[in-house]
Amino acid sequence: MKKLSSYILILFSLFLIYACIDVFPFENERPEPILALEGYITTIPKVHRIRLSRADRFSPDFNGLNRPETLAKVLIKDNLGNVEVLTESTAGVYLTQENFAAKVGKTYNLEIILNDGRRFISRPETVAPAPLVDSLSYRAVRTASENSFIDEVGVRIFAHFQDPPDQQNYYFWNMLPSDFQLVAEPELNLNSPFHPTCPRCPNPLECCRICYFSERPSPPNVNTAEDSDFNGLYQNIPIAYIRDNGLRFKGIYKAKIQHLSVSQNAYRHLTLIGQQVGLTGSVFDPPPANIRGNLINLDDPEDTPLGYFFASDEIPLETYIHPERLEFVFRPQTLFPTDCRAYVVGIGIVRPNDPQIPPADWNPNR
């Protein structure tokens, strides 16, 4: 009898639980992805690239990855009525002709017509002249890191130039993919742990100790400046930073940088981007935010595309960083105890056909 009463009580409890559950109708509205733009033009004749994609908005659930915006019509127009029609090379990537270049004093804007007919146009950007850079210098720097026992070590690059006294100038320095020597220790090579007769035994190699690779320096940093505090004065200003990961500065590193003039609005946009990129998670960080660019949706003024199209005067800069000229480097340096050609190319690193051959423009002695 006691067992029967227990069964009845359990069944009654389950009935009460299920009787209290009501289905709540919920429909998740999938936000419309935002058009995102990456690209700018300069005064150097070359192929200029504009990349278009669809960036998903923040929402309670994951809505997928960014997708390239294909089959769009992309035009660059100047104030004299000249039009450059870009060609889509790969999905979402649009290229100018090989000899296209902006001109100092001209005004440019970008027009985008999507495959569904929607039209976007950028606010006009006028190309201002960039002052010549006399020289570059560099020095090793040490900064505190998240690990209180190990400081971050890197190399900071400085530009020396005369700021024009008769105009307001805004600067942007963009790090390009740079070449470096990978120095290995093939004499320390060991057999595989699965070697049939002598696993992990010393097996020194005769080749190869030095290889050449190209990478986009890390961490990504946005370096900008405006001359309100130094108008007309000679400058010695930091324009780039490259972190020492234990491998980069075992050999010679060739840093490539674009010295660019930008408009006031482009400077503000890039500076805000730099603040967001530099977030560390501390209480002093600015809040994460979408930074509005200069693209306007002609069909929907409420739409807020991401990205900023600008036009700049460009002066290419480069400097060879010699490890023996640095005050200090990261210690301990990373050993690469095998053939340098076995280096696994990571994200942002370009593997040449023959890593032993220096790049065609490699000349560290000049």
N, C-alpha and C positions, 0 to 999 in steps of 0.2 A: 504493500500500500504506500509505503514511504517512497519507493522508487517511482511509482505512478505519479505521485504528487510532484516529484522533482521534474519529471518529463513534462508535465502540464505547465509548470512554472517556467521552464526554459522555452517552451513553444509560445507561451503568452508573452514573454519578454522579447523574443524575436519578432513577433507580430507587432508589438508596440514600436520597436526600432524601425522596421521597414515602413510602418504606417506613417511615421513622422518625416520621411524623406520625400521631398518634392523636387522634381527636375527643374533646374533654373535654366531657362533658355539664354544662351550667350553666343553672340556672333562676334568674332574677332575681325575688325575691319583692317584689311591689309593696306598699309599706307602706300601711296603712290611713290615709287622711287624718284629721287631727285637727280636731275642732270648734273654731272660733274665734269669740269673742264680742267685739263692740265696742259700748259704750253704757253710759249711766248716767242717773240721774234726779236732778232738783233741785227746789227749793222754788218755782221760778218756774212759774206755770201756762202750759203750752204743749204742743205736740206733742213728746214725747220719742221718740227713735229707738233701736232695738236692731238691730244688724246681725249676722247669722249667716252663716258661711262655712265651707268645708272647706279647711284649710291642709295642703298636702303636706309630709310629713316629709322631712328631709334623707336622700338616698340616693345611690348611685354614679352614677345617671343621672337625667335630668330627667323627672319624672313628670307634668308639666302644671301649669297655673295654678290658683290658688285658685278655688273654685267656690262660688256662693251656696247656702246651705242653705234650700231652699224647702219650703212646705207644712208648716211646723212650727207647733205650738201654743205660744204664748209668753204667760206670765202673770206679773204682778207682784203679790205678796201682802204685806200688812203684818201686824203682830202683833195687830191687832184683827179679823182675818178678812176684811178687804176685799180684793177681787180685781179687778185691771185686766186685761182681755183685750186683747192687742195685735192689730192687723190688718196683714196683709202688703200693703204698697203696691206695691213692686217686688220683684224676685227677691231674697230674703234680707234684706229690710229690713222691720222690723215697727214699727208706730207706735202710740202711745197716743192717747187722746182729746185734743181740743184744749185742754181745761181741766185736764188731769191735772197734779198737783203733789204732791211729797213734803211731809211735815210734820215740823218739828223735834221731836225726841223719839221719833218712831215708828221702828220697825225694819222693814226690807224685805228680801225676797229674790226672786230670779228663778227661775221654773220653765220648763223647755223640754221639750216632748214632740215628738220628731222623727217624721217621717212613717212610719218603720219601727218606731215604738213605744218606742224608747229614751228614757229620762228623765234629765234633768239638773236639778240644783237648786244654787243658789248659797248660800254661807254667809251668815247674816244680817248686815245693815249698818244701824247706827243713825245717824240724822241728828243731828249736833251743830250748835249755832248758830255762824255765822261772825261775827266782830266787824266792825263797820262800818269802812269806810275813809274817812279824813278827806279825803285828796287824793292826786293822782298827780303825779309830776314825771318829767322825762326829761332825758337828756344824751347827747351824742355820745361814742362810745368807739372806741378804735383798738386792734386786737389783731394779733399776728403771724399771718401766713398761710403757706401752703406756698411761696408765691413770696417769697423773701427780699427782693425789691426793692419789693414792693407790700403794704402792710398792709391788713387787712380793716377796714372802717369800718362802723359801725352805730349804732343808737340803743337805749339801755337805759332801761327804764321802771321807776320805783320807786313803791311804795305806802307811804303814811304812815298808821299806825293804832296803836291801843292794844291790846296783847295782854292778854287777860283773865288776872288773877293767880290765880284760884281753880280753874283747870282745865288739863289738858294739851290743847294744840291742834295740829292737823295741817292744813296748808294745801296747796292745789293751785291754780295759776293757769293757766287754759287760754286761749290766744289763739284768737279767733274770726275768721271772714272779716271783713276790715277794708276800709274805703273809702279811696281815694286819688285825688288829682288827677294826671292824666297831662299834663305840660306839653310841648307840641310846638313845633317851629319851622317852621310852614308857609311862611314867607318864604324858606326855604332849599331849597324843593322843586326837584327837577330832573326833566327829561323822562326817559322810559324809555330805556334803551340801544338799544331797537329802534324808536325814533321815526323816522318816514320821512324827515324833513327836518333835524332838529336833535337827534340823540341826546345825552342827558345835558346839555342846555342848561338854564340857569336858567329856572325857570317858577314864580315865587312864587305862593302861594295866599293868598286873603283869609281863609279859614276852614279849620280851626278850631284854636285854640291850646290850649284847656283842655278836657279830658274827664274823666269820672269812671268809675272801675272799682272792682271789689271783688276782693280776693284773700285767700288764706290765707297769712299772712306766712311768709317763709323766712329762716333754716332752721327746720325744726320743732324745738322745744325743750320739754322737760318741766320746769316750774318748781315745785318743792315746798319746803316748810320745816316744821320742827317746833320747838316753843318750849322745848326742854329747856335751851337756852343763853340764852334771853331771856324766860323766863316772867314776865309781869306788866310788862314794859318797853315803852316806846313804840318803835315800829319805823319804820325807813326802809329797806325791803328791796327788792332787785331782783326783779321779777316777770315780766319779758318782755324779749326782745331781738329786734330787727328789723335784718337786714343791709341796708346801703345798696348797691343794685346800679347806682347812677348815674341811675336813673329815679324811684325811690320818693320821694325827698325833694327833687325839683325843685319840687314843689308841696306842698300841705297833706296830711298823712296822718292819718286818723282810726283809731286803734287801739281795738279792742274786746276786752275781757278778761273772763273769768268768775273771780270771787273765790269759791273753793269751800272749804268745810270737808270734811275726809275723815276716815275712821277710821285707826287706827294701821296696820292691815293694808293698807288701800288706799294709804296713804302709802308703805309699804315697796315695794309692787308698782310704783307710779308712779315712785319713785326709781330702781328697777332698770331700768325701761323707759327713763328718761332717760339712764342710764349707757350702755345699749346704743345708743340713738339717737346719742349723742355720740361713738361710736367713730371714731377718726381713722386707725387702722392703725399707731399707734406701739407700741413694746415695752411701754409703760406701760398700755395699754388692758386692761381685764378681758376674759377670753375670751368670745366670743359664746355665748349660751345661750338655751334656751327657758325663759321665766319662767312658773312655774306660777301660775294664777289661783285664783279661789275657787269655780269650778264643780266639782261632783261628779257623776260618772256613777253613778246609783243601780243600774245593772245590771252595771257593771264597774269596781270600785274602782281597777284598774290604769290605766284610761284617764286621761289628763291633758289636759283641754281647755285651750285658750289663752284669755286675756282675763280681765278682772275687772269684775264688776258692782258698782257702789257707788252710794250715795245721799248727796246733799250739800245743805247750805244754800248757796244761790247769791246773790251780790250782783253785779249787772252793773256793770262799770266801762268808762269810755271816756275818751280824751284826744285832743286835736288836737295833732299835732306840726307846728309851724311851722318851715320851713327857716331862716328868718332868725334864729330863736332858738337854733339849734344852733351850737356853737363851731366846728365844721367839718363838711364833708360829703365824700363820695367825689369825688376829682378824678382825671382829667377826667370831668365829668358826660356822660352819654350823650345825644347829639343824636337827635331824632326829626324829621327834616327833611321833614315832610309833614303832611297833615291828621291830627289826633289821632284822628279816627274810624276811621282805617285801621289802628289798633293791632291787631295779631294777638293774640287772647286765647290765652294759654298755659294749661297745666295749673294748676288752682287759682284761675284768674281768671274772674270772672263778667262777661259782656258785657251791659250793660243795653240796653233797646230803643232809647233815645236817649242816647248817652254824654255829650251836652252838658248834659243836665239833672241837677243835683245830686240825690243821694238825698233822700227826704222828710225825714229827720231830720238833714240836714247843717246845722250851725250852728257854724262855727268861731270866732265872735266871743263866744260866751258864756263 
